Amino acid sequence: MGDSKWTSANRPYDLRERLLEFACVIVRLVQFLHTQGPISATLSYQILKAGTSAGANYEEADDGSGPRDALAKKKIALRELKETKFRLRVLRRCGILKQEHEPVITETSELIRIVATVIKNAGG
């Protein structure tokens, strides 16, 4: 992806690992947002919850009580990614996030497409 702290040095092939890397980028981004004022700090809590929850829900899908439960957890992961992307876009449009943060939004979009494809292929 790149060499900044807003991206992972390499994108793991395994989706669970990629979601873990994404969660780590989100943590670093939230640390940055806490230096940008009260509005950024408030939104950052929501980004932290949604951005790290996506990977957690995807991981939990493996332990679902059946295929429907696993699919439901993957759908939750997708919703969390979409929520993260929306809030990142708000911060970008308001000028709080800059061009250097664009890779985070791009990665969020890519993860949304990947998880949506996994869900579609699973019959969801």
N, CA, C and O atoms as a MOPAC input file, in Angstrom:
PM7 MOZYME 1SCF
protein

 N      0.80600 1    -1.19300 1     0.00000 1
 C      0.00000 1     0.00000 1     0.00000 1
 C      0.84600 1     1.25200 1     0.00000 1
 O      0.48400 1     2.21900 1    -0.66900 1
 N      1.90300 1     1.28100 1     0.68400 1
 C      2.69900 1     2.49000 1     0.74200 1
 C      3.62700 1     2.44600 1     1.93100 1
 O      3.76700 1     1.41300 1     2.58500 1
 N      4.27100 1     3.58400 1     2.21500 1
 C      5.23700 1     3.57300 1     3.30200 1
 C      4.89600 1     4.57500 1     4.39700 1
 O      5.72800 1     4.82800 1     5.26800 1
 N      3.71100 1     5.14600 1     4.38100 1
 C      3.34400 1     6.07900 1     5.44100 1
 C      2.68100 1     5.31900 1     6.58900 1
 O      2.36900 1     4.13500 1     6.46900 1
 N      2.47500 1     6.01300 1     7.68900 1
 C      1.81900 1     5.36400 1     8.81900 1
 C      0.32700 1     5.20000 1     8.57500 1
 O     -0.36800 1     4.59800 1     9.39300 1
 N     -0.17700 1     5.72800 1     7.46100 1
 C     -1.58800 1     5.61100 1     7.14400 1
 C     -1.87600 1     4.40800 1     6.25700 1
 O     -3.00800 1     4.21200 1     5.81600 1
 N     -0.86500 1     3.61800 1     6.00000 1
 C     -1.05500 1     2.41300 1     5.20900 1
 C     -0.22700 1     1.29500 1     5.80800 1
 O      0.63400 1     1.51800 1     6.65900 1
 N     -0.50300 1     0.10700 1     5.35200 1
 C      0.28700 1    -1.05000 1     5.74700 1
 C      1.40100 1    -1.22400 1     4.72400 1
 O      1.20500 1    -0.95500 1     3.53800 1
 N      2.55700 1    -1.66800 1     5.17100 1
 C      3.69000 1    -1.84400 1     4.26400 1
 C      3.35900 1    -2.85000 1     3.16300 1
 O      3.82500 1    -2.71700 1     2.03100 1
 N      2.56400 1    -3.84100 1     3.49700 1
 C      2.12300 1    -4.80800 1     2.49400 1
 C      0.70400 1    -5.23800 1     2.83100 1
 O      0.29900 1    -5.25200 1     3.99300 1
 N     -0.02200 1    -5.58000 1     1.82000 1
 C     -1.39200 1    -6.03200 1     2.04000 1
 C     -1.39000 1    -7.54000 1     2.14100 1
 O     -1.07600 1    -8.23500 1     1.17400 1
 N     -1.73600 1    -8.04500 1     3.30000 1
 C     -1.79500 1    -9.49900 1     3.43600 1
 C     -2.85600 1   -10.08600 1     2.51100 1
 O     -3.88500 1    -9.46100 1     2.25400 1
 N     -2.59600 1   -11.28300 1     2.02100 1
 C     -3.55900 1   -11.97500 1     1.17000 1
 C     -4.76300 1   -12.42500 1     1.99300 1
 O     -5.89900 1   -12.38800 1     1.51900 1
 N     -4.50300 1   -12.85100 1     3.22500 1
 C     -5.56200 1   -13.32400 1     4.10600 1
 C     -6.41200 1   -12.13100 1     4.55500 1
 O     -5.88700 1   -11.16100 1     5.10100 1
 N     -7.71300 1   -12.20600 1     4.32500 1
 C     -8.59700 1   -11.09400 1     4.64900 1
 C     -8.60800 1   -10.79100 1     6.14200 1
 O     -8.67400 1    -9.62500 1     6.53100 1
 N     -8.54500 1   -11.80900 1     6.97600 1
 C     -8.52900 1   -11.56300 1     8.42700 1
 C     -7.29600 1   -10.76100 1     8.82400 1
 O     -7.37300 1    -9.85900 1     9.65800 1
 N     -6.18800 1   -11.08800 1     8.23600 1
 C     -4.94900 1   -10.36900 1     8.52900 1
 C     -5.01700 1    -8.93700 1     7.98100 1
 O     -4.52800 1    -7.99900 1     8.61000 1
 N     -5.61200 1    -8.79000 1     6.83400 1
 C     -5.75200 1    -7.45100 1     6.25000 1
 C     -6.66900 1    -6.57700 1     7.10600 1
 O     -6.41000 1    -5.38600 1     7.27900 1
 N     -7.73000 1    -7.16300 1     7.63700 1
 C     -8.61700 1    -6.41800 1     8.53100 1
 C     -7.90900 1    -6.05600 1     9.83800 1
 O     -8.17500 1    -5.00700 1    10.42400 1
 N     -7.01700 1    -6.92000 1    10.28400 1
 C     -6.21900 1    -6.61000 1    11.47500 1
 C     -5.29400 1    -5.42600 1    11.19300 1
 O     -5.19800 1    -4.50700 1    12.00700 1
 N     -4.61800 1    -5.44400 1    10.05000 1
 C     -3.75100 1    -4.32800 1     9.66500 1
 C     -4.56100 1    -3.03400 1     9.55300 1
 O     -4.11200 1    -1.96800 1     9.97400 1
 N     -5.75000 1    -3.14600 1     8.98300 1
 C     -6.63000 1    -1.98300 1     8.85800 1
 C     -6.98300 1    -1.43500 1    10.24000 1
 O     -6.96400 1    -0.22200 1    10.44700 1
 N     -7.30000 1    -2.30800 1    11.17200 1
 C     -7.62500 1    -1.86700 1    12.52900 1
 C     -6.45500 1    -1.11200 1    13.15300 1
 O     -6.65900 1    -0.12600 1    13.86100 1
 N     -5.24900 1    -1.56200 1    12.89900 1
 C     -4.06200 1    -0.87500 1    13.43100 1
 C     -3.90100 1     0.51500 1    12.81300 1
 O     -3.53400 1     1.46400 1    13.50600 1
 N     -4.17400 1     0.63700 1    11.51300 1
 C     -4.12700 1     1.94800 1    10.85700 1
 C     -5.19400 1     2.86000 1    11.46900 1
 O     -4.95300 1     4.04500 1    11.69500 1
 N     -6.35900 1     2.30200 1    11.72900 1
 C     -7.44400 1     3.08300 1    12.34600 1
 C     -7.02200 1     3.58800 1    13.72500 1
 O     -7.29700 1     4.73600 1    14.07400 1
 N     -6.36300 1     2.74900 1    14.50000 1
 C     -5.88800 1     3.17300 1    15.82400 1
 C     -4.92900 1     4.35800 1    15.68500 1
 O     -5.04200 1     5.33800 1    16.42000 1
 N     -3.99300 1     4.26900 1    14.75100 1
 C     -3.05100 1     5.38200 1    14.53700 1
 C     -3.77500 1     6.64000 1    14.07400 1
 O     -3.43400 1     7.75000 1    14.48200 1
 N     -4.77500 1     6.45600 1    13.22300 1
 C     -5.53600 1     7.60200 1    12.74400 1
 C     -6.30200 1     8.26500 1    13.89400 1
 O     -6.36300 1     9.49100 1    13.97500 1
 N     -6.87200 1     7.47000 1    14.76000 1
 C     -7.60600 1     8.01000 1    15.90700 1
 C     -6.66000 1     8.77900 1    16.83000 1
 O     -7.02700 1     9.82000 1    17.37500 1
 N     -5.46200 1     8.27200 1    17.00000 1
 C     -4.48000 1     9.00900 1    17.81000 1
 C     -4.21200 1    10.38600 1    17.19100 1
 O     -4.11700 1    11.38500 1    17.90400 1
 N     -4.09300 1    10.42800 1    15.87200 1
 C     -3.91500 1    11.70100 1    15.17200 1
 C     -5.13300 1    12.60200 1    15.37100 1
 O     -4.98400 1    13.78900 1    15.66500 1
 N     -6.33100 1    12.04700 1    15.21400 1
 C     -7.55100 1    12.84700 1    15.31200 1
 C     -7.70900 1    13.49000 1    16.68500 1
 O     -8.31000 1    14.55700 1    16.80800 1
 N     -7.18100 1    12.85300 1    17.70000 1
 C     -7.27500 1    13.42000 1    19.04700 1
 C     -6.43300 1    14.68400 1    19.19800 1
 O     -6.58100 1    15.41700 1    20.17500 1
 N     -5.57000 1    14.93300 1    18.25300 1
 C     -4.77100 1    16.16400 1    18.30000 1
 C     -5.40700 1    17.28500 1    17.48000 1
 O     -4.86300 1    18.38800 1    17.41100 1
 N     -6.55500 1    17.00900 1    16.85700 1
 C     -7.15300 1    17.94700 1    15.91000 1
 C     -8.37900 1    18.68100 1    16.44900 1
 O     -9.07700 1    19.34600 1    15.68400 1
 N     -8.65100 1    18.57500 1    17.72900 1
 C     -9.76900 1    19.31800 1    18.30500 1
 C    -10.91600 1    18.43700 1    18.74000 1
 O    -10.91100 1    17.23200 1    18.48600 1
 N    -11.91000 1    19.03600 1    19.40300 1
 C    -12.99000 1    18.26500 1    20.02100 1
 C    -13.91500 1    17.55000 1    19.02700 1
 O    -14.37100 1    16.44100 1    19.30600 1
 N    -14.19500 1    18.15900 1    17.89000 1
 C    -15.06100 1    17.48500 1    16.91300 1
 C    -14.36800 1    16.25300 1    16.36100 1
 O    -14.97400 1    15.18700 1    16.25300 1
 N    -13.10300 1    16.39800 1    16.01500 1
 C    -12.32700 1    15.26200 1    15.51100 1
 C    -12.24600 1    14.16100 1    16.55500 1
 O    -12.38000 1    12.98000 1    16.23400 1
 N    -12.02900 1    14.54600 1    17.79300 1
 C    -11.92900 1    13.55300 1    18.86600 1
 C    -13.24900 1    12.81000 1    19.02300 1
 O    -13.25800 1    11.59200 1    19.19600 1
 N    -14.35300 1    13.52800 1    18.96600 1
 C    -15.66900 1    12.88700 1    19.11400 1
 C    -15.92100 1    11.89900 1    17.98100 1
 O    -16.32000 1    10.76000 1    18.22700 1
 N    -15.69400 1    12.32300 1    16.75400 1
 C    -15.88400 1    11.41800 1    15.61300 1
 C    -14.89800 1    10.25100 1    15.65700 1
 O    -15.20600 1     9.15100 1    15.19700 1
 N    -13.72900 1    10.49500 1    16.20700 1
 C    -12.71000 1     9.44300 1    16.22400 1
 C    -13.14200 1     8.24500 1    17.05500 1
 O    -12.77600 1     7.11200 1    16.74300 1
 N    -13.91400 1     8.48000 1    18.10500 1
 C    -14.39700 1     7.34500 1    18.91300 1
 C    -15.28800 1     6.43100 1    18.07500 1
 O    -15.20700 1     5.20600 1    18.17500 1
 N    -16.13000 1     7.03500 1    17.25600 1
 C    -17.00500 1     6.24800 1    16.39800 1
 C    -16.20500 1     5.51000 1    15.33000 1
 O    -16.50300 1     4.36100 1    15.00100 1
 N    -15.19900 1     6.17100 1    14.79900 1
 C    -14.32900 1     5.53700 1    13.80100 1
 C    -13.56100 1     4.37800 1    14.43900 1
 O    -13.41100 1     3.31700 1    13.83400 1
 N    -13.08500 1     4.58700 1    15.64800 1
 C    -12.35800 1     3.52900 1    16.35200 1
 C    -13.23600 1     2.30100 1    16.56400 1
 O    -12.80900 1     1.17300 1    16.31800 1
 N    -14.45000 1     2.52600 1    17.01700 1
 C    -15.36300 1     1.39800 1    17.26100 1
 C    -15.68300 1     0.65500 1    15.96800 1
 O    -15.55500 1    -0.56700 1    15.89800 1
 N    -16.09900 1     1.40100 1    14.94600 1
 C    -16.49500 1     0.75400 1    13.69500 1
 C    -15.30900 1     0.14600 1    12.96100 1
 O    -15.39500 1    -0.97000 1    12.44900 1
 N    -14.20300 1     0.87900 1    12.91100 1
 C    -13.03900 1     0.41300 1    12.15600 1
 C    -12.37900 1    -0.82400 1    12.73900 1
 O    -11.83100 1    -1.64400 1    12.00300 1
 N    -12.42900 1    -0.96200 1    14.05200 1
 C    -11.85000 1    -2.16900 1    14.66500 1
 C    -12.89000 1    -3.27500 1    14.78700 1
 O    -12.53800 1    -4.45300 1    14.84000 1
 N    -14.15200 1    -2.90900 1    14.83100 1
 C    -15.22400 1    -3.89900 1    14.94300 1
 C    -15.37200 1    -4.73100 1    13.66900 1
 O    -15.78000 1    -5.89100 1    13.72100 1
 N    -15.03900 1    -4.13500 1    12.53700 1
 C    -15.17800 1    -4.86500 1    11.27200 1
 C    -14.37700 1    -6.16200 1    11.30100 1
 O    -14.89800 1    -7.23000 1    10.97700 1
 N    -13.12300 1    -6.06500 1    11.68600 1
 C    -12.28000 1    -7.25800 1    11.75200 1
 C    -12.74300 1    -8.22800 1    12.82500 1
 O    -12.71100 1    -9.44300 1    12.62500 1
 N    -13.16900 1    -7.70000 1    13.95600 1
 C    -13.63500 1    -8.56400 1    15.04500 1
 C    -14.87100 1    -9.35500 1    14.61800 1
 O    -14.97300 1   -10.54900 1    14.89800 1
 N    -15.79600 1    -8.69800 1    13.95100 1
 C    -16.99200 1    -9.40200 1    13.49600 1
 C    -16.67400 1   -10.41900 1    12.41500 1
 O    -17.26200 1   -11.50000 1    12.37500 1
 N    -15.74400 1   -10.07200 1    11.54200 1
 C    -15.36100 1   -11.02900 1    10.50500 1
 C    -14.72000 1   -12.27000 1    11.13600 1
 O    -14.98300 1   -13.39600 1    10.71500 1
 N    -13.88900 1   -12.05400 1    12.13400 1
 C    -13.28100 1   -13.18400 1    12.85700 1
 C    -14.35700 1   -14.03400 1    13.53800 1
 O    -14.30300 1   -15.26300 1    13.49600 1
 N    -15.32200 1   -13.37700 1    14.15800 1
 C    -16.38900 1   -14.09500 1    14.85100 1
 C    -17.23100 1   -14.92700 1    13.90200 1
 O    -17.84200 1   -15.91200 1    14.31700 1
 N    -17.27200 1   -14.54800 1    12.64200 1
 C    -18.07700 1   -15.29200 1    11.67300 1
 C    -17.64200 1   -16.75000 1    11.59100 1
 O    -18.45700 1   -17.63200 1    11.32000 1
 N    -16.36000 1   -17.00100 1    11.82500 1
 C    -15.85800 1   -18.38600 1    11.80000 1
 C    -16.45500 1   -19.23700 1    12.91200 1
 O    -16.56200 1   -20.45700 1    12.78700 1
 N    -16.83600 1   -18.58600 1    13.98900 1
 C    -17.37100 1   -19.31400 1    15.13700 1
 C    -18.88600 1   -19.23300 1    15.21400 1
 O    -19.47200 1   -19.50900 1    16.26100 1
 N    -19.51700 1   -18.86100 1    14.12800 1
 C    -20.97100 1   -18.76500 1    14.11000 1
 C    -21.61800 1   -20.10800 1    14.35600 1
 O    -21.01000 1   -21.15500 1    14.13300 1
 N    -22.85300 1   -20.07000 1    14.81600 1
 C    -23.55100 1   -21.31300 1    15.13600 1
 C    -24.04200 1   -22.02800 1    13.88300 1
 O    -24.61000 1   -23.11700 1    13.96700 1
 N    -23.83000 1   -21.43300 1    12.75600 1
 C    -24.21800 1   -22.05600 1    11.49600 1
 C    -23.94300 1   -21.08800 1    10.36300 1
 O    -23.48200 1   -19.97000 1    10.59400 1
 N    -24.22500 1   -21.51100 1     9.13900 1
 C    -23.95500 1   -20.65100 1     7.98400 1
 C    -24.70700 1   -19.31600 1     8.02800 1
 O    -24.15700 1   -18.28700 1     7.63500 1
 N    -25.95300 1   -19.32300 1     8.49900 1
 C    -26.71600 1   -18.06900 1     8.57100 1
 C    -26.10500 1   -17.10400 1     9.58100 1
 O    -26.04500 1   -15.89900 1     9.33700 1
 N    -25.65200 1   -17.63400 1    10.71300 1
 C    -25.02100 1   -16.79000 1    11.72700 1
 C    -23.70400 1   -16.23100 1    11.20100 1
 O    -23.40300 1   -15.05500 1    11.40000 1
 N    -22.92100 1   -17.07100 1    10.53000 1
 C    -21.64900 1   -16.61600 1     9.96100 1
 C    -21.88500 1   -15.50800 1     8.93400 1
 O    -21.16000 1   -14.51400 1     8.90300 1
 N    -22.89800 1   -15.69000 1     8.10000 1
 C    -23.22500 1   -14.67800 1     7.09400 1
 C    -23.68400 1   -13.38400 1     7.75900 1
 O    -23.32600 1   -12.29500 1     7.31100 1
 N    -24.46300 1   -13.49800 1     8.81000 1
 C    -24.93500 1   -12.30600 1     9.52600 1
 C    -23.75700 1   -11.51900 1    10.09700 1
 O    -23.75300 1   -10.28900 1    10.04000 1
 N    -22.76600 1   -12.20500 1    10.64300 1
 C    -21.59900 1   -11.52500 1    11.20900 1
 C    -20.77500 1   -10.85000 1    10.11600 1
 O    -20.23400 1    -9.76500 1    10.32800 1
 N    -20.67700 1   -11.47700 1     8.96600 1
 C    -19.96400 1   -10.86100 1     7.84800 1
 C    -20.70500 1    -9.61900 1     7.36300 1
 O    -20.08200 1    -8.63200 1     6.97000 1
 N    -22.02900 1    -9.66900 1     7.39200 1
 C    -22.80900 1    -8.49300 1     7.01400 1
 C    -22.60400 1    -7.36000 1     8.01800 1
 O    -22.56700 1    -6.19100 1     7.63300 1
 N    -22.47300 1    -7.69400 1     9.29000 1
 C    -22.17600 1    -6.67500 1    10.30000 1
 C    -20.81100 1    -6.04900 1    10.00800 1
 O    -20.65200 1    -4.83100 1    10.08700 1
 N    -19.83100 1    -6.88600 1     9.67300 1
 C    -18.49600 1    -6.37600 1     9.33500 1
 C    -18.58900 1    -5.39700 1     8.16700 1
 O    -17.93700 1    -4.35300 1     8.17900 1
 N    -19.38600 1    -5.72600 1     7.17000 1
 C    -19.56000 1    -4.84100 1     6.01900 1
 C    -20.18800 1    -3.51300 1     6.44900 1
 O    -19.74700 1    -2.45000 1     6.01300 1
 N    -21.20000 1    -3.56900 1     7.28900 1
 C    -21.83400 1    -2.33100 1     7.76700 1
 C    -20.84600 1    -1.46700 1     8.54800 1
 O    -20.85000 1    -0.24300 1     8.42200 1
 N    -20.00600 1    -2.10700 1     9.34900 1
 C    -19.01700 1    -1.35100 1    10.12100 1
 C    -18.00400 1    -0.66400 1     9.20500 1
 O    -17.59400 1     0.46800 1     9.45900 1
 N    -17.60800 1    -1.35100 1     8.14700 1
 C    -16.68900 1    -0.74000 1     7.18500 1
 C    -17.34000 1     0.45000 1     6.48900 1
 O    -16.69900 1     1.48000 1     6.28100 1
 N    -18.60800 1     0.30800 1     6.13100 1
 C    -19.31300 1     1.41000 1     5.48000 1
 C    -19.45500 1     2.59900 1     6.42500 1
 O    -19.31700 1     3.74800 1     6.00500 1
 N    -19.72800 1     2.32800 1     7.68500 1
 C    -19.81900 1     3.41000 1     8.67100 1
 C    -18.47700 1     4.11800 1     8.80700 1
 O    -18.41800 1     5.34600 1     8.86600 1
 N    -17.40900 1     3.34300 1     8.85700 1
 C    -16.06800 1     3.92500 1     8.95000 1
 C    -15.79600 1     4.81600 1     7.75300 1
 O    -15.32300 1     5.94300 1     7.90300 1
 N    -16.09300 1     4.31400 1     6.57700 1
 C    -15.83700 1     5.08800 1     5.36000 1
 C    -16.61700 1     6.39400 1     5.36400 1
 O    -16.07900 1     7.43800 1     4.99600 1
 N    -17.87000 1     6.34800 1     5.77200 1
 C    -18.67700 1     7.57000 1     5.78900 1
 C    -18.04400 1     8.62100 1     6.69800 1
 O    -17.90600 1     9.77900 1     6.30400 1
 N    -17.66400 1     8.22800 1     7.89600 1
 C    -17.10200 1     9.19600 1     8.83500 1
 C    -15.73700 1     9.71700 1     8.36500 1
 O    -15.40800 1    10.88500 1     8.57100 1
 N    -14.95700 1     8.84800 1     7.73800 1
 C    -13.68600 1     9.30200 1     7.17500 1
 C    -13.92500 1    10.33500 1     6.07900 1
 O    -13.20700 1    11.33000 1     5.98500 1
 N    -14.93200 1    10.09400 1     5.26000 1
 C    -15.25000 1    11.03800 1     4.18600 1
 C    -15.72900 1    12.37500 1     4.74900 1
 O    -15.40600 1    13.42800 1     4.19800 1
 N    -16.48700 1    12.34100 1     5.82900 1
 C    -16.92200 1    13.57800 1     6.47300 1
 C    -15.70100 1    14.38300 1     6.92000 1
 O    -15.60200 1    15.58000 1     6.65100 1
 N    -14.77900 1    13.71300 1     7.60000 1
 C    -13.57800 1    14.38800 1     8.08700 1
 C    -12.72200 1    14.89900 1     6.93700 1
 O    -12.09900 1    15.95500 1     7.04700 1
 N    -12.69000 1    14.17000 1     5.85500 1
 C    -11.91600 1    14.59300 1     4.67700 1
 C    -12.56300 1    15.82000 1     4.05000 1
 O    -11.88200 1    16.79300 1     3.72600 1
 N    -13.87600 1    15.77100 1     3.88100 1
 C    -14.57100 1    16.89300 1     3.25500 1
 C    -14.49200 1    18.15700 1     4.11700 1
 O    -14.47800 1    19.26900 1     3.58900 1
 N    -14.44300 1    17.98700 1     5.42700 1
 C    -14.33900 1    19.13800 1     6.33800 1
 C    -12.90900 1    19.64800 1     6.45800 1
 O    -12.66500 1    20.65500 1     7.12300 1
 N    -11.96500 1    18.96800 1     5.82400 1
 C    -10.58100 1    19.42200 1     5.82400 1
 C     -9.75600 1    18.96500 1     7.01700 1
 O     -8.60900 1    19.38200 1     7.17600 1
 N    -10.32400 1    18.12500 1     7.84100 1
 C     -9.58200 1    17.62500 1     9.00400 1
 C     -8.60300 1    16.53700 1     8.57100 1
 O     -7.45100 1    16.51300 1     9.00300 1
 N     -9.07700 1    15.64600 1     7.71900 1
 C     -8.16900 1    14.68400 1     7.09800 1
 C     -7.67400 1    15.30200 1     5.79900 1
 O     -8.43300 1    15.94600 1     5.07400 1
 N     -6.41000 1    15.10300 1     5.51900 1
 C     -5.76100 1    15.70400 1     4.34700 1
 C     -5.50700 1    14.63600 1     3.27700 1
 O     -5.85000 1    13.46600 1     3.44500 1
 N     -4.90800 1    15.06800 1     2.19800 1
 C     -4.57600 1    14.15700 1     1.10100 1
 C     -3.72800 1    12.97300 1     1.58300 1
 O     -3.87400 1    11.86000 1     1.07800 1
 N     -2.85300 1    13.20900 1     2.54400 1
 C     -1.99900 1    12.13000 1     3.04500 1
 C     -2.80000 1    11.00500 1     3.70400 1
 O     -2.29200 1     9.89500 1     3.85800 1
 N     -4.04400 1    11.28400 1     4.09200 1
 C     -4.89500 1    10.27800 1     4.72800 1
 C     -5.75800 1     9.51700 1     3.71500 1
 O     -6.46100 1     8.57500 1     4.08000 1
 N     -5.70300 1     9.91700 1     2.48200 1
 C     -6.52700 1     9.29800 1     1.44600 1
 C     -6.34000 1     7.77800 1     1.35900 1
 O     -7.30900 1     7.07200 1     1.07800 1
 N     -5.12500 1     7.24500 1     1.59100 1
 C     -4.97400 1     5.78400 1     1.54500 1
 C     -5.86400 1     5.04100 1     2.54800 1
 O     -6.22600 1     3.88900 1     2.30800 1
 N     -6.21700 1     5.67500 1     3.65100 1
 C     -7.10100 1     5.01900 1     4.62300 1
 C     -8.49800 1     4.88000 1     4.02300 1
 O     -9.14000 1     3.83900 1     4.16500 1
 N     -8.96000 1     5.92000 1     3.36300 1
 C    -10.27700 1     5.86700 1     2.73000 1
 C    -10.26900 1     4.86900 1     1.58700 1
 O    -11.23000 1     4.12000 1     1.40500 1
 N     -9.19600 1     4.85300 1     0.82000 1
 C     -9.06500 1     3.90400 1    -0.28600 1
 C     -9.08400 1     2.46700 1     0.22000 1
 O     -9.76800 1     1.61700 1    -0.35000 1
 N     -8.34400 1     2.19600 1     1.27900 1
 C     -8.31900 1     0.84100 1     1.84700 1
 C     -9.69000 1     0.45400 1     2.36800 1
 O    -10.11100 1    -0.69300 1     2.21900 1
 N    -10.39000 1     1.40000 1     2.97800 1
 C    -11.74100 1     1.11700 1     3.46500 1
 C    -12.63300 1     0.71700 1     2.29600 1
 O    -13.39000 1    -0.24900 1     2.39400 1
 N    -12.54700 1     1.44600 1     1.20600 1
 C    -13.34700 1     1.13200 1     0.01400 1
 C    -13.01400 1    -0.24800 1    -0.53900 1
 O    -13.90800 1    -1.00200 1    -0.92300 1
 N    -11.73700 1    -0.57000 1    -0.57800 1
 C    -11.32600 1    -1.87900 1    -1.08700 1
 C    -11.84000 1    -2.99100 1    -0.18600 1
 O    -12.32000 1    -4.01400 1    -0.67400 1
 N    -11.74300 1    -2.80000 1     1.11900 1
 C    -12.24500 1    -3.81900 1     2.05200 1
 C    -13.75600 1    -3.98200 1     1.93000 1
 O    -14.27000 1    -5.09500 1     2.04600 1
 N    -14.46500 1    -2.89000 1     1.69900 1
 C    -15.91700 1    -2.97300 1     1.49000 1
 C    -16.21000 1    -3.84900 1     0.27700 1
 O    -17.07400 1    -4.72400 1     0.33300 1
 N    -15.49600 1    -3.61500 1    -0.81100 1
 C    -15.72300 1    -4.41200 1    -2.02600 1
 C    -15.40800 1    -5.89000 1    -1.79000 1
 O    -16.14400 1    -6.76700 1    -2.24100 1
 N    -14.31900 1    -6.15600 1    -1.08600 1
 C    -13.92800 1    -7.54700 1    -0.83200 1
 C    -14.95400 1    -8.25200 1     0.04600 1
 O    -15.40000 1    -9.35300 1    -0.27800 1
 N    -15.32900 1    -7.62300 1     1.15400 1
 C    -16.28300 1    -8.25700 1     2.07000 1
 C    -17.64000 1    -8.41600 1     1.38500 1
 O    -18.30200 1    -9.43600 1     1.57400 1
 N    -18.06500 1    -7.43100 1     0.59500 1
 C    -19.33000 1    -7.54100 1    -0.13500 1
 C    -19.28900 1    -8.71800 1    -1.10700 1
 O    -20.28600 1    -9.42200 1    -1.26800 1
 N    -18.16300 1    -8.93400 1    -1.74700 1
 C    -18.01600 1   -10.06200 1    -2.66800 1
 C    -18.06700 1   -11.39200 1    -1.91800 1
 O    -18.68800 1   -12.34800 1    -2.38300 1
 N    -17.41300 1   -11.45000 1    -0.76100 1
 C    -17.45300 1   -12.66900 1     0.07000 1
 C    -18.90100 1   -12.98700 1     0.44400 1
 O    -19.33100 1   -14.13900 1     0.37600 1
 N    -19.64400 1   -11.95400 1     0.83800 1
 C    -21.05000 1   -12.14600 1     1.23600 1
 C    -21.87200 1   -12.60700 1     0.04000 1
 O    -22.67300 1   -13.53600 1     0.15000 1
 N    -21.67100 1   -11.96000 1    -1.09200 1
 C    -22.42000 1   -12.33200 1    -2.29800 1
 C    -22.14300 1   -13.78400 1    -2.68900 1
 O    -23.05800 1   -14.53200 1    -3.03300 1
 N    -20.87200 1   -14.16800 1    -2.63200 1
 C    -20.49100 1   -15.53600 1    -3.00000 1
 C    -20.99800 1   -16.57000 1    -2.01600 1
 O    -21.12700 1   -17.74900 1    -2.34800 1
 N    -21.29000 1   -16.11900 1    -0.79000 1
 C    -21.81100 1   -17.03200 1     0.23800 1
 C    -23.32700 1   -17.14100 1     0.16200 1
 O    -23.94900 1   -17.84800 1     0.95400 1
 N    -23.91200 1   -16.43600 1    -0.79400 1
 C    -25.35100 1   -16.51200 1    -0.97500 1
 C    -26.12000 1   -15.45600 1    -0.21200 1
 O    -27.33000 1   -15.56300 1    -0.01700 1
 N    -25.38100 1   -14.41100 1     0.22700 1
 C    -26.05300 1   -13.37000 1     1.01500 1
 C    -26.40000 1   -12.22500 1     0.18800 1
 O    -26.97200 1   -11.25500 1     0.68600 1

